[in-house]
């Protein structure tokens, strides 16, 4: 039995194949990531204990900000607008 297809039918089929290929590539990509994560999570050293890391972190305050706080300045606008060597009004 002969089969006939118009140019439109062929073009429509090609576009469907392109979309299917893109969807397949995307699915394969995400599946690859999932497989990698599943393998890596088996090793207990792969996870970070954020609480333990943060427990010994200290905050650094620049000397300029510290001296402003000692002079009673609490507003950042006051510190930014003040030139070195001038007294606050």
N, C-alpha and C positions, 0 to 999 in steps of 0.2 A: 504494500500500500504506500503510495507516495505521500510525502509530507511537505507542506509548503509553509514558508515563513516570510513575512514581509521584512523590509529593512527596519521598520518600526519595532517589530517583534524582536529582531536580533538586537537592536540597540537597547530595548527595555531589559532584555535578559542579561546583556553585558553590564548594565548599570546595577542590576540586582546582584550580580556576581561581585562587582567592586565593593558594594556596601557589605556584602557578606564577608568578603576578605578583610575589610577594615574592622568589622566586628570580631572576626576570628582573631586577628592580630591583637586587638585590645584585650579580649578575653584571655588569650595566651599570655600576654604581658602581665596581667593581674594575677593569673594563676601561678606564673613563675615567681612573682613577688611573694605570694602566699606560701609556696613551697620553700622558698629561701627562709622566710620568717619562721616557718614551722621547724626547720632544721636548726636555725640559730637559737631559738628559744629553748631548745633542749639543753643547752649549755648554761648552767647557772651563772657563769661569769659574764654573760651577755647583758644582764640587766644592771642598771645603775641605781644605787640607793641614794636618792636625792636628799633625804633627811640627814643621812650621815655626812654627805658632802657639805650641806648647808650648816651643819652644827658648829663648824669651826671657822666659818667665814666671818671676817670682820668688815665693818664699814669704814671707809677712809673718808675723812673730811679734810678738805684742803685748808692750809693755815689761814688763807684769806677769809674763808667762811667762818672758821673758828674765831678769828679776831673780831669779826663783825658780830658774832653771837655774844662775845664777851663785852662788847660795847653796847649791848642792849638792842641791837638791830635784829628784828625778826622778819622783816619784810624783804623779799629778794629784790624788789625794785630799789629799795634804799641802798643795798649793797652794790647793785649794778651801777647806779647813778653816781655813787661816791667815788671821787678820785683819790688816789693815794696821797697821803700827806695832808688832806683837808679834814677839818672837823665837821661833824654833823651839825646842822642848824637847830 
